[in-house]
Amino acid sequence: MDYISCPHTPGDRNNSSTIVYHDNIGIRGKDVILVDDAIESGGTMKRLVEYLIENYAPKSLSIATLFVKPGRVEIPVEQCYAYIMDNDDLLIGYGMPWQNKMIKLIITDLDGTFLNAHGDYDRELFAQTHRLMAAQGVHFAACTGKQCQRVEELFADYREDVWIIGDSATRIKRNGEYVYESLINNALGLRIISTLEAASDSHIIIACGSESAFIRRDVPQRLKDKMRQSYASLAQVDSFAELDGDFVKISVYDEAGNCPQTRPALKPFEQEVYIVVSEAAWIDIADYGVHKGTTVQRLQQLLNVSPAETLAFGDGYNDLELLAQAEYSFAMRNAFEETKAAARFITGSNDESAVQHTIKSLLALQS
């Protein structure tokens, strides 16, 4: 029997730690079995297999493990295991190497991540989750395209404790006070809106000012009702030309899902604003260089918290920069594949309250 080491965090898809192996028993030309407790992403085990084959030329190589995850990468050797999991959810309780690091900041996207399909969350469970975070001095932030006032409604009972990175991450708000915002100047915003109006008449435009969001009065009532799910303060105008203030952000909603087709019309503005098609039905436009990643950085600096002390959850394309700012980055099971690939871990779906269950499990490890 011999030992090989490659330190990693379970589920890490980008492990590049140094492999340590001394070949004390000499495995060249021998039948070798690699024994481990679990194969999660499979990235580390694949590296070990390739390393041993390339450098020590065993006669054969196979793997024996207790359990494996279905989403693991392809490993070109025989794998013997006792159990295959039903999904790729995080495994808790068998010794995750947290390297003495403490989670101090938890940031979650809302729609498709923290909120369920009905736009709500398990409030009884959150009362428990909130108590656990408060007991450990962990900050909690909602990072979303939703208007800050709408997020305050969602977390009305926790207004003093929840940091809001709202309006597509153009603002940071806590306990009723804005501590950061970045605006699009009025003239530029009106040019963008004019371009969007010319590009299509099937989508609706939401122009967000400092105090309210604005839509055209002729928007169908069903779409007005839908917009109120994201905007607590929503006013109507006959023409956007009536607006004379700067814009927090400009959004497009297309119920037919044609935003990717609308996106090329905005190419002339790429050096003046940040543009993201967060999903097929939505485009969000913010001040240049401002997105979830940059605003999360500002909050981390404000709280003196590093990415190594940050836990983040997301599901959409506009969450990629958010996840990049957290060492413990989780994509939802229902996330886009590109988002899953960017995250270090996969958790359950938004309809299973997976964000809250994962928070509780991880904080229990550091209590």
C-alpha contacts under 8 A as a table, 3 or more apart, distances in Angstrom:
res1	aa1	res2	aa2	distance
1	M	25	I	7.36
2	D	23	D	7.23
2	D	24	N	6.59
2	D	25	I	6.72
3	Y	21	Y	6.76
4	I	19	I	7.30
4	I	20	V	5.86
4	I	21	Y	4.80
4	I	22	H	7.80
5	S	19	I	5.73
5	S	20	V	5.06
5	S	21	Y	6.57
6	C	17	S	5.90
6	C	18	T	6.03
6	C	19	I	4.72
6	C	20	V	6.44
6	C	44	T	7.35
6	C	48	L	7.97
7	P	17	S	6.08
7	P	18	T	7.63
7	P	19	I	7.93
8	H	12	D	6.92
8	H	15	N	6.21
8	H	17	S	6.94
8	H	44	T	7.72
8	H	97	P	7.47
9	T	12	D	5.51
9	T	15	N	7.98
9	T	96	M	6.59
9	T	97	P	6.02
9	T	98	W	7.49
10	P	40	E	6.63
10	P	41	S	7.82
10	P	96	M	6.60
10	P	97	P	7.99
11	G	40	E	5.33
11	G	41	S	5.09
11	G	42	G	7.89
11	G	90	L	7.59
11	G	344	R	6.38
11	G	345	F	5.52
11	G	346	I	7.97
12	D	15	N	5.94
12	D	41	S	6.79
12	D	43	G	7.52
12	D	344	R	5.01
12	D	345	F	6.59
13	R	41	S	6.10
13	R	42	G	7.86
13	R	43	G	5.76
13	R	44	T	7.97
13	R	344	R	5.76
13	R	345	F	7.86
14	N	43	G	7.18
14	N	344	R	7.61
15	N	43	G	7.03
15	N	44	T	6.34
19	I	48	L	7.61
23	D	26	G	5.28
23	D	27	I	6.91
27	I	30	K	5.27
27	I	31	D	7.60
27	I	32	V	7.02
27	I	56	Y	6.64
27	I	57	A	7.65
27	I	58	P	5.70
28	R	56	Y	5.24
28	R	57	A	5.17
28	R	58	P	4.55
28	R	59	K	6.91
29	G	57	A	6.27
29	G	58	P	4.51
29	G	59	K	4.30
29	G	60	S	7.79
30	K	58	P	5.06
30	K	59	K	4.71
30	K	60	S	6.67
31	D	58	P	6.23
31	D	59	K	5.22
31	D	60	S	4.67
31	D	61	L	6.14
32	V	58	P	6.64
32	V	59	K	7.55
32	V	60	S	5.98
32	V	61	L	4.86
32	V	62	S	6.51
33	I	61	L	5.80
33	I	62	S	4.95
33	I	63	I	5.45
33	I	64	A	6.69
34	L	61	L	7.39
34	L	62	S	6.19
34	L	63	I	4.68
34	L	64	A	6.10
35	V	63	I	5.97
35	V	64	A	4.88
35	V	65	T	5.82
36	D	39	I	7.57
36	D	63	I	7.79
36	D	64	A	6.54
36	D	65	T	5.00
36	D	66	L	7.36
37	D	65	T	5.18
37	D	66	L	5.27
37	D	67	F	7.00
38	A	65	T	5.59
38	A	66	L	5.74
38	A	67	F	5.08
38	A	68	V	5.66
39	I	42	G	5.33
39	I	45	M	7.17
39	I	65	T	7.26
39	I	67	F	6.63
39	I	68	V	4.73
39	I	69	K	6.48
39	I	72	R	7.26
40	E	68	V	5.98
40	E	69	K	5.29
40	E	71	G	7.82
40	E	72	R	5.97
40	E	88	D	7.58
41	S	44	T	7.83
41	S	69	K	7.19
41	S	71	G	6.66
41	S	72	R	4.37
41	S	73	V	6.21
42	G	45	M	5.30
42	G	46	K	6.03
42	G	72	R	4.92
42	G	73	V	5.26
42	G	74	E	7.58
42	G	75	I	7.42
43	G	46	K	5.26
43	G	47	R	6.37
43	G	72	R	7.67
43	G	73	V	6.51
44	T	47	R	5.12
44	T	48	L	6.34
45	M	48	L	5.05
45	M	49	V	6.18
45	M	75	I	7.70
46	K	49	V	5.15
46	K	50	E	6.20
46	K	73	V	7.83
46	K	74	E	7.76
46	K	75	I	5.45
46	K	76	P	7.99
47	R	50	E	5.24
47	R	51	Y	5.98
48	L	51	Y	4.99
48	L	52	L	6.14
49	V	52	L	5.36
49	V	53	I	6.20
49	V	61	L	7.73
49	V	75	I	7.87
50	E	53	I	5.26
50	E	54	E	6.00
51	Y	54	E	5.34
51	Y	55	N	6.00
51	Y	56	Y	8.00
52	L	55	N	5.33
52	L	56	Y	5.28
52	L	57	A	6.74
52	L	58	P	7.48
53	I	56	Y	5.68
53	I	57	A	4.82
53	I	58	P	6.32
53	I	61	L	7.97
54	E	57	A	6.18
58	P	61	L	6.61
61	L	77	V	6.50
61	L	78	E	7.53
62	S	77	V	5.50
62	S	78	E	4.87
62	S	79	Q	5.97
62	S	80	C	7.74
63	I	77	V	7.30
63	I	78	E	6.23
63	I	79	Q	4.69
63	I	80	C	5.92
64	A	79	Q	6.07
64	A	80	C	4.74
64	A	81	Y	5.75
65	T	68	V	7.46
65	T	79	Q	7.73
65	T	80	C	6.35
65	T	81	Y	4.82
65	T	82	A	6.98
66	L	81	Y	5.20
66	L	82	A	5.02
66	L	83	Y	6.31
67	F	81	Y	5.50
67	F	82	A	5.70
67	F	83	Y	4.55
67	F	84	I	5.38
67	F	85	M	7.02
68	V	72	R	7.59
68	V	81	Y	7.03
68	V	83	Y	6.64
68	V	84	I	4.96
68	V	85	M	6.26
69	K	72	R	5.75
69	K	84	I	5.92
69	K	85	M	5.25
69	K	86	D	7.48
69	K	87	N	6.52
69	K	88	D	5.62
70	P	84	I	6.87
70	P	85	M	6.54
70	P	86	D	7.05
70	P	87	N	6.24
70	P	88	D	6.51
71	G	87	N	7.55
71	G	88	D	6.16
81	Y	84	I	7.38
85	M	88	D	7.26
88	D	333	R	7.98
88	D	346	I	6.23
88	D	347	T	6.97
89	D	333	R	7.93
89	D	346	I	5.72
89	D	347	T	4.51
89	D	348	G	5.75
90	L	345	F	6.98
90	L	346	I	6.46
90	L	347	T	5.69
90	L	358	T	7.86
91	L	94	Y	7.64
92	I	95	G	7.70
92	I	96	M	7.38
92	I	361	S	6.88
92	I	362	L	7.64
93	G	96	M	7.25
93	G	365	L	7.98
98	W	101	K	5.68
98	W	102	M	7.85
101	K	308	A	7.37
101	K	309	E	6.66
102	M	309	E	5.82
102	M	366	Q	6.75
103	I	106	I	7.47
103	I	138	V	6.99
103	I	308	A	7.85
103	I	309	E	4.54
103	I	310	T	5.70
103	I	311	L	6.64
103	I	363	L	7.60
104	K	137	G	7.06
104	K	138	V	4.61
104	K	139	H	6.13
104	K	305	V	6.76
104	K	309	E	5.41
104	K	310	T	6.19
105	L	138	V	5.57
105	L	139	H	4.70
105	L	140	F	6.02
105	L	141	A	7.64
105	L	305	V	7.05
105	L	309	E	6.48
105	L	310	T	4.85
105	L	311	L	6.25
106	I	138	V	7.20
106	I	139	H	6.15
106	I	140	F	4.93
106	I	141	A	6.17
106	I	310	T	5.90
106	I	311	L	4.75
106	I	312	A	5.78
107	I	140	F	6.01
107	I	141	A	4.67
107	I	142	A	5.85
107	I	143	C	6.49
107	I	310	T	7.59
107	I	311	L	6.28
107	I	312	A	4.72
107	I	313	F	6.52
108	T	113	T	7.16
108	T	114	F	6.54
108	T	141	A	6.46
108	T	142	A	5.23
108	T	143	C	5.74
108	T	312	A	5.56
108	T	313	F	4.72
108	T	314	G	6.33
108	T	355	V	7.87
109	D	112	G	7.74
109	D	113	T	5.71
109	D	114	F	6.31
109	D	142	A	5.99
109	D	143	C	4.86
109	D	144	T	5.40
109	D	313	F	6.17
109	D	314	G	5.25
109	D	315	D	7.59
109	D	319	D	7.35
110	L	113	T	5.21
110	L	114	F	4.66
110	L	115	L	5.33
110	L	142	A	6.66
110	L	143	C	6.84
110	L	144	T	5.87
111	D	114	F	6.46
111	D	115	L	5.32
111	D	116	N	7.34
111	D	119	G	6.88
111	D	144	T	7.68
112	G	115	L	6.04
112	G	116	N	6.55
112	G	117	A	7.15
112	G	314	G	7.85
112	G	315	D	6.25
112	G	316	G	7.89
112	G	334	N	7.60
112	G	335	A	7.71
112	G	350	N	5.75
113	T	116	N	7.33
113	T	313	F	6.90
113	T	314	G	5.71
113	T	315	D	5.93
113	T	332	M	6.48
113	T	349	S	7.33
113	T	350	N	4.89
113	T	355	V	7.14
114	F	121	Y	6.94
114	F	350	N	5.84
114	F	353	S	6.87
114	F	354	A	7.78
114	F	355	V	5.95
114	F	356	Q	7.75
115	L	118	H	7.48
115	L	119	G	5.22
115	L	120	D	5.04
115	L	121	Y	5.16
115	L	350	N	6.18
115	L	351	D	7.53
115	L	353	S	7.81
116	N	119	G	5.33
116	N	120	D	5.56
116	N	121	Y	5.96
116	N	350	N	5.19
116	N	351	D	4.67
116	N	352	E	7.79
116	N	353	S	7.38
117	A	120	D	7.51
117	A	350	N	7.53
117	A	351	D	6.41
119	G	229	Q	7.81
120	D	154	L	7.81
121	Y	126	F	7.93
121	Y	353	S	7.16
122	D	125	L	5.36
122	D	126	F	6.22
122	D	353	S	6.91
123	R	126	F	4.88
123	R	127	A	6.26
124	E	127	A	5.26
124	E	128	Q	6.90
125	L	128	Q	5.26
125	L	129	T	6.26
125	L	356	Q	7.42
126	F	129	T	4.69
126	F	130	H	5.72
126	F	356	Q	6.94
127	A	130	H	5.18
127	A	131	R	6.27
128	Q	131	R	5.22
128	Q	132	L	6.35
129	T	132	L	5.16
129	T	133	M	6.27
129	T	356	Q	6.51
129	T	359	I	7.30
129	T	360	K	6.16
130	H	133	M	5.11
130	H	134	A	6.02
131	R	134	A	5.08
131	R	135	A	6.03
132	L	135	A	5.19
132	L	136	Q	6.53
132	L	360	K	7.29
132	L	363	L	7.54
133	M	136	Q	5.34
133	M	137	G	6.07
133	M	138	V	4.93
133	M	139	H	7.14
133	M	140	F	7.72
133	M	363	L	7.67
134	A	137	G	4.98
134	A	138	V	6.05
134	A	139	H	7.79
135	A	138	V	7.79
136	Q	367	S	7.33
139	H	161	D	7.68
139	H	162	V	7.48
139	H	163	W	7.65
140	F	161	D	7.37
140	F	162	V	5.55
140	F	163	W	6.20
141	A	162	V	5.61
141	A	163	W	4.41
141	A	164	I	5.61
141	A	165	I	6.86
142	A	151	V	7.78
142	A	162	V	7.24
142	A	163	W	6.39
142	A	164	I	5.12
142	A	165	I	5.91
142	A	166	G	7.49
143	C	164	I	6.31
143	C	165	I	4.51
143	C	166	G	5.86
143	C	168	S	7.71
143	C	169	A	6.61
143	C	292	K	7.21
144	T	165	I	6.32
144	T	166	G	5.10
144	T	167	D	6.58
144	T	168	S	5.57
144	T	169	A	6.53
145	G	166	G	5.75
145	G	167	D	4.72
145	G	168	S	3.75
145	G	169	A	6.75
145	G	230	S	7.95
145	G	284	D	7.85
146	K	150	R	6.52
146	K	151	V	6.79
146	K	166	G	5.80
146	K	167	D	5.25
146	K	168	S	6.75
146	K	230	S	4.90
146	K	231	Y	6.46
147	Q	150	R	5.27
147	Q	151	V	6.60
147	Q	166	G	5.71
147	Q	167	D	4.74
147	Q	230	S	6.18
147	Q	231	Y	5.25
147	Q	232	A	7.00
148	C	151	V	5.13
148	C	152	E	6.32
148	C	164	I	6.55
148	C	165	I	7.51
148	C	166	G	4.95
148	C	167	D	6.21
148	C	171	R	7.86
148	C	173	K	7.16
149	Q	152	E	5.05
149	Q	153	E	6.49
149	Q	231	Y	7.20
149	Q	232	A	5.71
149	Q	233	S	7.14
150	R	153	E	5.08
150	R	154	L	6.45
150	R	229	Q	7.76
150	R	230	S	6.12
150	R	231	Y	5.53
150	R	232	A	4.72
150	R	233	S	7.83
151	V	154	L	4.98
151	V	155	F	6.27
151	V	164	I	7.16
151	V	166	G	7.66
152	E	155	F	5.22
152	E	156	A	5.44
152	E	159	R	6.27
153	E	156	A	4.98
153	E	232	A	7.85
155	F	158	Y	5.34
155	F	159	R	5.98
155	F	162	V	7.54
156	A	159	R	5.27
158	Y	161	D	5.45
158	Y	162	V	6.16
159	R	162	V	5.75
159	R	174	R	7.31
159	R	175	N	5.51
159	R	176	G	7.78
160	E	174	R	6.68
160	E	175	N	4.60
161	D	174	R	7.46
161	D	175	N	7.25
162	V	174	R	6.53
162	V	175	N	7.67
163	W	172	I	7.12
163	W	173	K	6.11
163	W	174	R	5.06
163	W	175	N	7.95
164	I	171	R	7.80
164	I	172	I	5.52
164	I	173	K	5.03
164	I	174	R	6.16
165	I	168	S	7.56
165	I	169	A	5.11
165	I	170	T	7.33
165	I	171	R	5.71
165	I	172	I	4.62
165	I	173	K	6.62
165	I	292	K	7.98
165	I	295	T	7.39
165	I	296	V	7.72
166	G	169	A	4.90
166	G	170	T	6.46
166	G	171	R	5.48
166	G	172	I	6.41
166	G	173	K	7.66
167	D	170	T	5.62
167	D	171	R	6.31
167	D	248	V	7.05
167	D	249	K	6.79
168	S	171	R	7.79
168	S	249	K	7.31
168	S	284	D	6.98
168	S	286	A	7.22
168	S	291	H	6.96
168	S	292	K	7.08
169	A	172	I	7.27
169	A	290	V	7.27
169	A	291	H	5.67
169	A	292	K	5.12
169	A	295	T	5.99
170	T	180	Y	7.83
170	T	181	E	5.41
170	T	182	S	5.40
170	T	183	L	7.35
170	T	248	V	6.53
170	T	249	K	7.31
170	T	286	A	6.72
170	T	287	D	7.53
170	T	290	V	6.58
170	T	291	H	7.06
170	T	295	T	7.17
171	R	178	Y	7.03
171	R	179	V	7.63
171	R	180	Y	5.34
171	R	181	E	4.20
171	R	182	S	6.71
171	R	295	T	7.78
172	I	178	Y	5.81
172	I	179	V	5.63
172	I	180	Y	5.08
172	I	181	E	6.53
172	I	295	T	7.77
172	I	299	L	7.80
173	K	176	G	6.51
173	K	177	E	5.44
173	K	178	Y	4.29
173	K	179	V	5.78
173	K	180	Y	7.24
174	R	177	E	5.41
174	R	178	Y	6.58
174	R	179	V	7.51
178	Y	181	E	7.25
181	E	248	V	7.69
182	S	248	V	6.75
182	S	287	D	6.26
182	S	290	V	7.58
183	L	246	D	6.25
183	L	247	F	5.50
183	L	248	V	4.81
183	L	249	K	7.12
183	L	286	A	7.41
183	L	287	D	5.72
184	I	188	L	6.81
184	I	189	G	6.12
184	I	246	D	5.77
184	I	247	F	4.97
184	I	248	V	6.24
184	I	249	K	6.85
184	I	273	V	7.71
184	I	286	A	6.82
184	I	287	D	5.17
185	N	188	L	5.62
185	N	189	G	6.14
185	N	245	G	7.75
185	N	246	D	4.69
185	N	247	F	6.31
186	N	189	G	5.06
186	N	190	L	6.15
186	N	244	D	6.39
186	N	245	G	5.72
186	N	246	D	4.34
186	N	247	F	6.31
187	A	190	L	5.29
187	A	191	R	6.39
188	L	191	R	5.17
188	L	192	I	6.34
189	G	192	I	5.14
189	G	193	I	6.22
189	G	246	D	7.51
189	G	247	F	6.59
189	G	250	I	7.58
190	L	193	I	5.00
190	L	194	S	6.08
190	L	240	F	7.36
190	L	241	A	6.98
191	R	194	S	5.10
191	R	195	T	6.26
192	I	195	T	5.10
192	I	196	L	6.26
192	I	266	L	7.51
192	I	269	F	7.66
193	I	196	L	5.04
193	I	197	E	6.15
193	I	205	I	7.50
193	I	240	F	7.78
193	I	250	I	7.89
194	S	197	E	5.14
194	S	198	A	6.30
195	T	198	A	5.18
195	T	199	A	6.14
195	T	265	A	7.17
195	T	266	L	7.45
196	L	199	A	4.98
196	L	200	S	6.64
196	L	205	I	7.79
196	L	262	T	7.90
196	L	265	A	7.41
196	L	266	L	7.74
197	E	200	S	5.85
197	E	201	D	6.40
198	A	201	D	7.37
199	A	262	T	6.63
199	A	265	A	6.57
200	S	203	H	6.50
200	S	262	T	7.46
201	D	204	I	7.72
202	S	254	D	6.81
203	H	252	V	6.63
203	H	253	Y	5.65
203	H	254	D	4.39
203	H	255	E	7.14
204	I	215	I	7.59
204	I	219	V	7.15
204	I	252	V	5.78
204	I	253	Y	5.38
204	I	254	D	6.50
205	I	215	I	6.31
205	I	216	R	7.79
205	I	250	I	7.21
205	I	251	S	5.84
205	I	252	V	4.71
205	I	253	Y	6.55
206	I	213	A	6.47
206	I	214	F	5.67
206	I	215	I	5.19
206	I	250	I	5.79
206	I	251	S	5.06
206	I	252	V	6.21
206	I	253	Y	7.85
207	A	213	A	5.61
207	A	214	F	5.10
207	A	215	I	6.61
207	A	240	F	7.93
207	A	247	F	6.86
207	A	249	K	6.52
207	A	250	I	4.70
207	A	251	S	6.55
208	C	212	S	6.10
208	C	213	A	4.02
208	C	214	F	6.06
208	C	247	F	5.59
208	C	248	V	5.40
208	C	249	K	5.34
208	C	250	I	5.94
208	C	251	S	7.98
209	G	212	S	5.27
209	G	213	A	5.63
209	G	214	F	7.51
209	G	245	G	6.80
209	G	246	D	6.43
209	G	247	F	4.73
209	G	248	V	5.39
209	G	249	K	7.44
210	S	245	G	7.98
210	S	246	D	7.55
210	S	247	F	6.86
210	S	248	V	6.16
211	E	233	S	7.48
212	S	233	S	5.02
212	S	234	L	5.67
212	S	235	A	6.63
213	A	231	Y	6.93
213	A	233	S	6.17
213	A	234	L	4.82
213	A	235	A	6.13
214	F	234	L	5.71
214	F	235	A	4.85
214	F	236	Q	5.47
214	F	237	V	6.74
215	I	219	V	7.27
215	I	234	L	7.44
215	I	235	A	6.52
215	I	236	Q	5.11
215	I	237	V	6.29
215	I	240	F	7.97
216	R	219	V	5.79
216	R	236	Q	5.38
216	R	237	V	4.94
216	R	238	D	5.56
216	R	239	S	6.41
216	R	240	F	7.30
217	R	236	Q	5.02
217	R	237	V	5.39
217	R	238	D	5.49
218	D	238	D	7.55
219	V	223	L	6.71
219	V	224	K	6.64
220	P	223	L	5.52
220	P	224	K	6.45
221	Q	224	K	4.91
221	Q	225	D	6.18
222	R	225	D	5.14
222	R	226	K	6.35
223	L	226	K	4.89
223	L	227	M	6.15
224	K	227	M	5.13
224	K	228	R	6.44
225	D	228	R	5.28
225	D	229	Q	7.14
226	K	229	Q	5.52
226	K	230	S	7.67
227	M	230	S	5.55
227	M	231	Y	6.11
228	R	231	Y	4.79
228	R	232	A	5.99
228	R	233	S	7.88
228	R	234	L	7.00
229	Q	232	A	7.43
231	Y	234	L	5.96
237	V	240	F	6.49
237	V	242	E	7.30
238	D	242	E	7.87
239	S	242	E	5.84
240	F	243	L	5.65
241	A	244	D	7.60
247	F	250	I	7.08
248	V	286	A	7.01
248	V	287	D	7.87
249	K	284	D	7.19
249	K	285	I	5.61
249	K	286	A	4.84
249	K	287	D	7.29
250	I	284	D	6.14
250	I	285	I	5.10
250	I	286	A	6.78
251	S	282	W	7.08
251	S	283	I	5.53
251	S	284	D	4.56
251	S	285	I	6.02
252	V	259	C	7.70
252	V	281	A	7.83
252	V	282	W	5.53
252	V	283	I	4.99
252	V	284	D	6.60
253	Y	259	C	7.66
253	Y	281	A	5.50
253	Y	282	W	4.87
253	Y	283	I	6.83
254	D	257	G	5.37
254	D	258	N	6.12
254	D	259	C	6.32
254	D	280	A	7.84
254	D	281	A	4.77
254	D	282	W	6.47
255	E	258	N	7.81
255	E	281	A	5.77
256	A	281	A	6.85
257	G	260	P	7.78
257	G	280	A	4.53
257	G	281	A	4.20
257	G	282	W	7.69
258	N	261	Q	5.37
258	N	262	T	6.55
258	N	280	A	6.08
258	N	281	A	6.42
259	C	262	T	4.87
259	C	263	R	6.10
259	C	277	V	6.79
259	C	279	E	7.80
259	C	280	A	5.35
259	C	281	A	5.64
259	C	282	W	6.11
259	C	283	I	6.39
260	P	263	R	5.23
260	P	264	P	7.77
260	P	277	V	6.67
260	P	280	A	6.16
261	Q	264	P	6.72
262	T	265	A	5.85
262	T	266	L	7.62
263	R	266	L	5.56
263	R	267	K	7.25
263	R	277	V	7.38
263	R	283	I	7.77
264	P	267	K	5.35
265	A	268	P	7.43
266	L	269	F	5.65
266	L	270	E	7.04
267	K	270	E	5.41
268	P	271	Q	7.58
269	F	272	E	5.23
269	F	273	V	6.13
270	E	273	V	5.72
270	E	274	Y	6.61
270	E	275	I	7.08
271	Q	274	Y	7.94
271	Q	288	Y	7.17
272	E	287	D	7.36
272	E	288	Y	5.41
273	V	285	I	6.61
273	V	286	A	5.79
273	V	287	D	4.82
273	V	288	Y	3.80
273	V	289	G	7.01
274	Y	285	I	5.63
274	Y	286	A	5.14
274	Y	287	D	5.82
274	Y	288	Y	4.73
274	Y	289	G	5.81
274	Y	290	V	6.36
274	Y	291	H	7.26
275	I	283	I	7.12
275	I	284	D	5.92
275	I	285	I	4.64
275	I	286	A	6.65
276	V	283	I	5.72
276	V	284	D	5.48
276	V	285	I	6.64
276	V	317	Y	7.94
276	V	318	N	6.59
277	V	280	A	6.82
277	V	282	W	5.89
277	V	283	I	4.43
277	V	284	D	6.52
277	V	317	Y	7.36
277	V	318	N	7.46
278	S	281	A	7.97
278	S	282	W	5.81
278	S	283	I	6.03
278	S	284	D	7.08
278	S	316	G	6.08
278	S	317	Y	5.07
278	S	318	N	4.98
279	E	282	W	5.41
279	E	283	I	7.39
279	E	316	G	6.85
279	E	317	Y	6.85
286	A	290	V	6.25
286	A	291	H	7.32
287	D	290	V	5.56
289	G	294	T	7.58
290	V	293	G	7.91
290	V	294	T	5.93
290	V	295	T	6.87
291	H	294	T	5.55
291	H	295	T	6.28
291	H	321	E	7.37
292	K	295	T	5.33
292	K	296	V	5.92
292	K	318	N	7.37
292	K	319	D	6.91
292	K	321	E	5.95
292	K	322	L	5.21
293	G	296	V	5.19
293	G	297	Q	6.24
293	G	320	L	7.96
293	G	321	E	4.38
293	G	322	L	4.55
293	G	323	L	7.73
293	G	324	A	7.12
293	G	325	Q	6.20
294	T	297	Q	5.05
294	T	298	R	6.53
294	T	321	E	7.85
295	T	298	R	4.98
295	T	299	L	6.41
296	V	299	L	5.04
296	V	300	Q	6.11
296	V	322	L	6.87
296	V	325	Q	7.18
297	Q	300	Q	5.03
297	Q	301	Q	6.19
297	Q	325	Q	7.15
298	R	301	Q	5.14
298	R	302	L	6.12
299	L	302	L	4.91
299	L	303	L	6.14
300	Q	303	L	5.18
300	Q	304	N	5.68
300	Q	305	V	4.82
300	Q	306	S	6.26
300	Q	307	P	7.71
301	Q	304	N	4.86
301	Q	305	V	6.36
301	Q	306	S	7.78
302	L	305	V	7.86
305	V	309	E	6.21
305	V	310	T	7.29
306	S	309	E	5.26
306	S	310	T	6.58
307	P	310	T	4.94
307	P	325	Q	5.47
307	P	326	A	4.59
307	P	327	E	5.55
308	A	326	A	6.42
308	A	327	E	4.93
308	A	328	Y	7.43
309	E	326	A	7.45
309	E	327	E	7.15
310	T	325	Q	7.62
310	T	326	A	4.89
310	T	327	E	6.23
310	T	328	Y	6.34
311	L	326	A	5.57
311	L	327	E	6.74
311	L	328	Y	4.68
311	L	329	S	5.88
311	L	330	F	7.80
312	A	322	L	7.18
312	A	323	L	5.94
312	A	326	A	5.89
312	A	328	Y	6.36
312	A	329	S	4.91
312	A	330	F	6.06
313	F	323	L	6.89
313	F	329	S	6.08
313	F	330	F	4.78
313	F	331	A	5.78
313	F	332	M	7.24
313	F	355	V	7.09
314	G	319	D	5.41
314	G	320	L	7.82
314	G	322	L	7.70
314	G	323	L	7.03
314	G	330	F	6.59
314	G	331	A	5.20
314	G	332	M	6.39
314	G	335	A	7.39
314	G	339	T	7.64
315	D	319	D	6.48
315	D	331	A	5.56
315	D	332	M	5.52
315	D	334	N	6.92
315	D	335	A	4.06
315	D	336	F	6.24
315	D	339	T	6.18
315	D	340	K	7.71
316	G	319	D	5.29
316	G	320	L	7.32
316	G	335	A	6.14
316	G	336	F	6.05
316	G	339	T	6.29
317	Y	320	L	5.73
317	Y	336	F	7.27
317	Y	338	E	7.39
317	Y	339	T	6.30
318	N	321	E	6.97
318	N	322	L	7.81
319	D	322	L	4.98
319	D	323	L	6.17
319	D	339	T	7.35
320	L	323	L	5.31
320	L	324	A	6.33
320	L	339	T	6.20
320	L	342	A	6.76
321	E	324	A	5.05
321	E	325	Q	6.69
322	L	325	Q	5.48
322	L	326	A	7.27
323	L	326	A	5.52
323	L	329	S	5.19
323	L	330	F	7.31
323	L	342	A	7.43
323	L	343	A	6.36
324	A	327	E	7.57
324	A	329	S	7.39
324	A	342	A	7.73
324	A	343	A	7.82
326	A	329	S	5.44
327	E	344	R	7.86
328	Y	344	R	6.76
328	Y	345	F	7.51
329	S	343	A	5.22
329	S	344	R	5.40
329	S	345	F	6.16
330	F	340	K	7.87
330	F	343	A	5.44
330	F	344	R	6.23
330	F	345	F	4.73
330	F	346	I	5.33
330	F	347	T	6.35
331	A	335	A	6.14
331	A	339	T	6.33
331	A	340	K	5.21
331	A	343	A	5.63
331	A	344	R	7.93
331	A	345	F	6.39
331	A	346	I	4.99
331	A	347	T	6.31
332	M	335	A	4.99
332	M	340	K	7.36
332	M	346	I	5.86
332	M	347	T	5.22
332	M	348	G	5.66
332	M	349	S	5.37
332	M	350	N	6.90
332	M	354	A	7.86
333	R	340	K	7.90
333	R	346	I	6.25
333	R	347	T	5.82
333	R	348	G	4.99
333	R	349	S	4.93
334	N	348	G	7.71
334	N	349	S	5.50
334	N	350	N	7.33
335	A	339	T	6.22
335	A	340	K	6.35
336	F	339	T	5.24
336	F	340	K	6.40
337	E	340	K	4.99
337	E	341	A	6.15
338	E	341	A	5.07
338	E	342	A	6.32
339	T	342	A	5.11
339	T	343	A	6.30
340	K	343	A	5.25
340	K	344	R	7.98
340	K	345	F	7.74
340	K	346	I	6.75
341	A	344	R	7.76
343	A	346	I	7.17
347	T	354	A	6.42
347	T	355	V	7.60
347	T	358	T	7.39
348	G	352	E	6.60
348	G	353	S	7.84
348	G	354	A	4.95
348	G	355	V	7.73
349	S	352	E	5.40
349	S	353	S	7.01
349	S	354	A	5.77
350	N	353	S	5.44
350	N	354	A	5.94
350	N	355	V	7.23
351	D	354	A	7.51
353	S	356	Q	5.62
353	S	357	H	6.39
354	A	357	H	5.07
354	A	358	T	5.92
355	V	358	T	5.25
355	V	359	I	6.19
356	Q	359	I	5.09
356	Q	360	K	6.23
357	H	360	K	5.19
357	H	361	S	6.19
358	T	361	S	5.08
358	T	362	L	6.09
359	I	362	L	5.31
359	I	363	L	5.99
360	K	363	L	5.35
360	K	364	A	6.07
361	S	364	A	5.24
361	S	365	L	6.82
362	L	365	L	5.30
362	L	366	Q	7.08
363	L	366	Q	5.29
363	L	367	S	6.22
364	A	367	S	5.24
